[in-house]
Amino acid sequence: MVTREEVEAAYSRTAGWVRHTPLAESGDQESYHLWFKCEYMQHTGSFKARGAFNRLLTAKENGELNPEVGIVVASGGNAGLANAYAAAKLGVPATVFVPESAPANKVHKLYAIGATVVQGGAEYAEAYAAAISFAEEKGAVYCHAYDQPEIVAGAGGVGLELLDELPDVDTILVAVGGGGLMGGIAAATEGRAQVVGVEPETVPTLHTALAAGEPVDVAVSGIAADSLGARRIGEIGFGVARRTGVQSVLVSDEDIVDARRTLWEKHRIVVEHGAAAAYAALLSGAYTPHEGETVAVVLCGANTDPAHF
């Protein structure tokens, strides 16, 4: 279970390695106050760099990081990019296992960073199994895409920055895939703000787990599956969600497409579908703020193919 104290320690550890991303007022005339946390401007284009640096720096401090073997991660894209980038900055090799469905633009970026890329299997779960085997055989530091304490605590830095710049925030809307970002933000803002997890109807990991009382497998499909396509919510994220009372709402693929388009047309913000899911909760009415409420939407990633925009 990750706490605010662990998030604060991670934030201190990664200072100088990650960006403090901007917070922008939407400018829309609404009955509530809307802000965008522009985490898509983080290194490698997503929040994942925060957890990656915290995981690697912690491993280095503990003497676990072999500079000859480096790290290994299973990722459909963003976590792989972030961990490969962090490894490069620390001067160690990175091996990234990705499913065949990984977007070509993200795979190309992995090669550009200098990672060794191993592609195979239909979805994340298969890449995960292969990465675990590699870590056990080679002695590489395994970096989970979303369900390790260091990864979740690192991601929670987004929540600390929000509270620092917007101390009167009432509600934080954040997209949920495996739950690392949601869990980190919920831990960081516990007792200070309500966190609402937003998921595609086609990948309801948190929604299904809350109904079942425990993480369970769900089918993975839909337009945002490349970044929110975890088969089940992480144990850490789920535990934090239960402890802090995270709410869960669902949005359709059509809602996500509309939100992504609206972010560009009204705000000139380009994000991937997974990031647009959080904003979709407002546009679709899945979450309706009360009058005067201060709402922050976390725009968590921008690794999209411009050709598909």
Residue pairs with C-beta under 8 A, 6 or more apart in sequence:
1 236
1 239
1 240
1 243
2 149
2 152
2 153
2 156
2 183
2 184
2 187
2 236
2 240
3 187
3 190
4 156
4 187
4 188
4 190
6 149
6 153
6 156
6 187
7 153
7 156
7 157
7 159
7 160
7 184
7 187
7 188
8 160
8 188
9 153
10 50
10 54
10 150
10 153
10 154
10 156
10 157
11 156
11 157
11 160
13 53
13 54
13 57
13 58
14 50
14 53
14 54
14 57
14 154
14 157
17 53
17 57
17 86
17 89
18 42
18 43
18 49
18 50
18 53
18 157
19 41
19 42
19 43
19 49
20 161
21 37
21 38
21 39
21 40
21 41
21 42
21 158
21 161
22 38
22 41
23 35
23 36
23 37
23 38
23 161
23 162
23 165
23 166
23 296
24 35
24 36
24 38
24 267
25 33
25 34
25 35
25 36
26 34
26 35
26 36
26 267
27 267
28 34
28 266
30 289
31 289
31 291
31 292
32 289
32 290
32 291
32 292
32 293
32 294
32 295
33 292
33 293
33 294
33 295
34 282
34 295
34 296
34 297
35 166
35 169
35 294
35 295
35 296
35 297
36 267
36 269
36 296
36 297
36 299
37 158
37 161
37 162
37 172
37 296
37 297
37 298
37 299
38 269
38 299
39 46
39 47
39 158
39 298
39 299
39 300
39 301
40 46
40 269
40 270
40 271
40 272
40 275
40 299
40 300
40 301
40 302
41 302
42 48
42 49
42 50
43 49
43 82
43 85
44 78
44 81
44 82
44 85
44 109
44 113
44 303
45 78
45 81
45 301
45 302
45 303
46 78
46 81
46 82
46 227
46 275
46 300
46 301
46 302
46 303
47 155
47 158
47 181
47 298
47 300
47 301
48 78
48 79
48 81
48 82
48 83
48 145
48 155
48 301
49 82
49 85
49 86
50 154
50 155
50 156
50 157
50 158
50 184
51 82
51 146
51 148
51 150
51 151
51 152
51 153
51 154
51 155
51 180
51 184
52 79
52 82
52 83
52 85
52 86
52 143
52 151
52 154
53 86
53 89
53 154
54 150
54 151
54 153
54 154
55 83
55 86
55 141
55 143
55 148
55 150
55 151
55 154
56 65
56 71
56 83
56 86
56 87
56 90
56 92
56 141
56 143
57 90
58 150
59 65
59 71
59 141
60 90
64 141
65 71
65 90
65 92
65 141
66 92
66 139
66 140
66 141
67 91
67 92
68 93
69 92
69 93
69 138
69 139
69 140
70 87
70 92
70 93
70 94
70 95
70 140
70 141
71 83
71 87
71 92
71 93
71 94
71 95
71 140
71 141
71 142
71 143
72 94
72 95
72 96
72 97
72 131
72 134
72 135
72 138
72 140
72 141
72 142
72 143
73 79
73 80
73 83
73 84
73 94
73 95
73 96
73 97
73 131
73 142
73 143
73 144
73 145
74 80
74 96
74 97
74 98
74 124
74 127
74 128
74 130
74 131
74 132
74 145
75 81
75 83
75 96
75 97
75 98
75 102
75 124
75 127
75 145
76 98
76 99
76 101
76 102
76 103
76 106
76 124
76 127
76 226
76 227
76 229
77 98
77 102
77 103
77 106
77 107
77 226
77 227
77 303
78 106
78 227
78 301
78 303
79 143
79 145
79 146
80 96
80 98
80 102
80 106
80 110
80 115
80 117
81 106
81 109
81 110
81 113
81 303
83 94
83 96
83 143
84 94
84 96
84 110
84 113
84 114
84 115
85 113
87 93
87 94
87 115
88 94
88 113
88 114
93 116
94 113
94 114
94 115
94 116
95 115
95 116
95 118
95 131
95 134
95 140
96 110
96 115
96 116
96 117
96 118
97 118
97 119
97 120
97 127
97 128
97 130
97 131
97 134
98 106
98 107
98 110
98 117
98 118
98 119
98 127
99 119
99 120
99 121
99 122
99 123
99 124
99 126
99 127
100 119
100 120
100 121
100 122
101 122
101 123
101 225
101 226
102 119
102 226
103 226
103 303
103 305
104 305
105 303
105 304
105 305
106 226
106 303
107 117
107 119
109 303
110 117
111 117
118 130
120 126
120 127
120 130
121 127
121 130
123 220
123 229
123 231
124 145
124 220
124 229
124 230
124 231
125 231
128 145
131 142
132 142
134 140
135 141
135 142
143 151
144 151
144 234
145 151
145 178
145 180
145 230
146 152
146 177
146 178
146 179
146 180
146 181
146 230
146 234
146 237
147 178
147 179
147 180
147 234
147 235
147 236
147 237
148 236
149 236
151 180
152 180
152 183
152 184
152 187
152 234
152 236
152 237
152 240
153 184
153 187
154 184
155 180
155 181
155 183
155 184
155 185
156 183
156 184
156 185
156 187
156 188
157 184
157 188
158 181
158 184
158 185
158 188
158 298
158 300
159 172
159 184
159 185
159 186
159 187
159 188
159 189
159 193
160 188
162 169
162 172
162 185
162 189
162 193
162 296
163 169
163 188
163 189
163 192
163 193
166 294
166 296
168 294
169 189
169 192
169 193
169 294
169 295
169 296
170 193
170 194
170 289
170 293
170 294
170 295
171 193
171 194
171 195
171 196
171 287
171 289
171 293
171 294
171 295
171 296
172 185
172 189
172 193
172 194
172 195
172 196
172 295
172 296
172 297
172 298
173 196
173 198
173 278
173 279
173 281
173 282
173 287
173 295
173 296
173 297
173 298
174 181
174 182
174 185
174 195
174 196
174 197
174 198
174 278
174 298
174 300
175 181
175 182
175 197
175 198
175 199
175 224
175 228
175 274
175 275
175 277
175 278
175 298
175 300
176 182
176 197
176 198
176 199
176 205
176 206
176 228
176 233
176 237
176 248
177 199
177 203
177 205
177 227
177 228
177 229
177 230
177 274
178 205
178 230
178 233
178 234
178 237
179 197
179 205
179 206
179 230
179 233
179 234
179 236
179 237
179 238
179 241
180 234
180 236
180 237
181 298
181 300
182 195
182 197
182 206
182 237
182 240
182 241
182 246
183 234
183 236
183 237
183 238
183 239
183 240
183 241
184 240
185 195
185 298
186 195
186 240
186 241
186 244
186 246
187 240
187 244
189 195
190 243
190 244
194 245
194 247
195 241
195 244
195 246
195 247
196 246
196 247
196 248
196 249
196 281
196 287
197 206
197 207
197 241
197 246
197 247
197 248
197 249
198 249
198 250
198 251
198 277
198 278
198 280
198 281
198 286
198 287
199 205
199 206
199 207
199 228
199 248
199 249
199 250
199 251
199 277
200 222
200 223
200 224
200 225
200 228
200 250
200 251
200 252
200 253
200 256
200 277
201 222
201 250
201 251
201 252
201 253
202 219
202 220
202 221
202 222
202 224
202 225
202 253
203 218
203 219
203 220
203 221
203 222
203 224
203 225
203 228
203 229
203 230
204 218
204 248
204 250
205 215
205 218
205 230
205 231
205 232
205 233
206 233
206 237
206 238
206 241
206 246
206 248
207 248
207 249
207 250
208 216
208 218
208 233
209 215
209 216
209 232
209 233
209 238
210 241
210 242
210 248
214 238
215 232
215 233
215 234
215 235
215 238
216 232
217 231
217 232
218 231
218 232
220 229
220 230
220 231
222 229
222 253
223 253
223 256
223 257
223 273
224 253
224 256
224 272
224 273
224 274
224 276
224 277
226 272
226 273
226 274
227 272
227 273
227 274
227 275
227 301
227 303
228 274
228 277
233 241
240 246
241 248
247 287
249 281
249 286
249 287
250 286
251 259
251 277
251 280
251 281
251 284
251 286
252 284
255 277
255 280
255 283
255 284
255 286
256 273
256 276
256 277
256 280
257 273
257 276
258 280
258 283
258 284
259 276
259 277
259 279
259 280
259 283
259 284
260 271
260 272
260 273
260 276
260 309
262 279
262 283
263 269
263 270
263 271
263 276
263 279
263 299
264 270
264 309
269 299
270 302
270 304
270 306
270 309
271 299
271 300
271 301
271 302
271 304
272 301
272 302
272 303
272 304
273 304
274 300
274 301
275 298
275 299
275 300
275 301
275 302
276 299
278 297
278 298
278 299
278 300
279 297
279 299
280 286
281 287
282 289
282 295
282 297
289 295
